[in-house]
């Protein structure tokens, strides 16, 4: 039992060191608003609280089984290495948006995955919480005879356009992009064209928005 303690302690120290260094943000912080800084700190605190609980659970349940103890310690080290780095989300539209308006934002309100907690199912916007290169993709489904063009926005800039529509069939269209983001940048989807004026975007998991940090 005693021989296991130095191994565990050493691995926990490494985990703690990595957890402290992983979330460090570059000079992008200088352009952050107070609200964005608070949000980033809240995410960091939540991640550290989760890892701290893992540490407590591991220490309180130190086993005489060498392999179980090392397995526990390794899981904490892995969490420390990945903490603050993984960012990914996937959200779906739960209901049909009827008679959408031009420049109306599309809020994908059913959040299935939200690692990093950077996407909001209330606003439909992804707010960059870690600078880097991201992949994004969105899918729009519309009814027979309807045409819906949507565009991906980064802050106030148009990044890409997705055109969905067919005269005789239900239509689904997708678009993907790879862009570099800085902390605080917002990415969201809005309607740029619809025909007729009663055109709709179908929900029930047919329309979706996803993205993740590449590097």
N, C-alpha and C positions, 0 to 999 in steps of 0.2 A: 504494500500500500504506500509506504513512505517513498519508495523509488519512483512512484508515478507522479508525485507532486511536482518535482522540478520540471518534468516534461510538460505537464499541464500549465504550470505557471509561465514557463518560457513561451509556450504557444499563445497564451492569453495576452502576454505583454506584446508580442508581435502583432496580434490582432488589434489591440488597442492603438498601437502606433500607426498601423495602416488605416484604421478607421478615422483617426485624427487627420491624416494627411490626404485621404481620398477626396473629401468634399471641398478641398481648397479651391477657390475660384480665382481666375486670372484677373487682369486689370479691368475686365468687363464690369466689375462691381462698381467702378467709378461712375458709370452711367445709370446705375439702378436707382429707382425712386425708393422712398422710405417704405412704401407698401411692398415693393418687390423684395427689399432686403428682409422685411419681417416675414414674408412668405417663405423665403429661402431658409431663414433661421428656423422657422417652425418645422419645415421638412427635415432639416438636419437634426433638430431635437428629437423628433419622432423616430428617426432612424437610430439615433444613439440610445434612446429608451428601449427600443426593440432589442438591440444588440446587448444592452446591459442586462435585460431579462434573460437572454440566452446565457450570459456569463453566470448569472445567479443560479439558474437551473443546472448548469454544468457543474459548478462548484458544490452545490448542495447535494448533488447525486453522484459524487465521485465514486466510482466503482472499483472493486478489487480486480475487476476484469480489465486487463491492460488494453485490449483491443477496443472495448467500449469507451474507455476513457480517452484514448487517442482519437477515436472517431468523433467524440463530442468536441474535443479541442479543435480538430480539423474543421468541423462545421462552423465554428466561431471564427477561425482564421479566414475561411472562405467568405463569410459574411463581411469581415473587416476589409478584405481586398476588393469586394464588389460594392461596398456601401457607397452610395452617392454617384455611382457610375452608370448603372442600368437605368435607362429611361425608355419606356414603351407604353403605348396605349391602344385600345381598340374600343370604339363606341358605335352604337347602332341607333337608328331612328325608330322609336317605339310606336309612333302613330303617323298617319298620313297628314302631310301639310297641304291643305287645300287652298286653291287660288293664291299661290305664292306671289309676292311682289318683287319687282326688280330691286336689287340691293338688299333684299331680306337675308339675314344670316340664317344658316341652317344649323340648328342645334341638335346634334346627335346625343340624345339625352340618356340612353341606356349605356352605362359605362361597364364594359365587360372586363377589361384589363386596364390598369392605370399604375404601372410601376414607376415610381418617382413622383406620383401625384401631381403631374404638370398639366393634365387635361381637365377641363371643367365641363361636366354634363349640364351645368346651368347656363353657361354662356356659349358653349360650343367651341371655345378657343383653347388651343394648346399654347401655354406660356413657357418659353424656354427656361429651364431651371439649371441647365448645364450646357455650356457652349460646345459646339461641335457640328459635325455633318450629320444630317438627319434624312431619313427616307419617310415620305408621306404618300398615302394613297386614299382616294375616296371613290365611292360608288353611289350612283344615283339611279333609282328605279322610278319609271313614270308610266302612266296609263296609255292605252291605245289612243293614237291621234294627238297626243300631247308632246310638246317639245320643251325641254328644260336645259338651259345652259348654266352651268355653275362655274365659279372661279375660285381658286385658292388664293387667299390673301396672306401676305406677310406684312404685318402692320398696315400700311396704306398702299403697298405695292401689289400688283397683280402678278402672280407667279405662273399660273397655268389655267387653262380652260377645259372643261369637261362638257361634251355635248351628248345629251340623251334624247331619244325620240324616234318614233316610227309611226307611219300613217295607219298601219294595219295590225300592229302587234304591241304588246307591252314591251318596253325597252329598258335595258340596263346598260349603263356605260361607266367605265372607270378611267381614272387618270392617276399617274404616279409621278413623283418628282424627288429629286435629291438636292437639298439646299443646305447652306451653312447658316447657323443661327448663333446669335449672341444672347446672353442672359437678358430676359425681359422681352425679347421678340415674341410677337403673337402670330399664330398661324390659324386661320379659320376659313370656312367655306361660305360663300354667299351666292345668291341667284343673280345672274347678269342678263338673262333673257328667258321669257316664257311665252308660249303660244298654245292655246288661246289664253285669255286672261284668267280662265278658271283652271289652268294647268296645275297639276299636283305632283308632289314628291311622295312616293309610296313608302310607308314605314313597315312595321311588322318584320323588322330585321332584314328588309330588302335593300335598304340604303345604309351605308356605313362610312366611317372615317377611322383611319389607323395611321400610326407613325412610330418610329423608334430611332434611337441614337445609333449611328453606325460607328463613329469614332470621334 
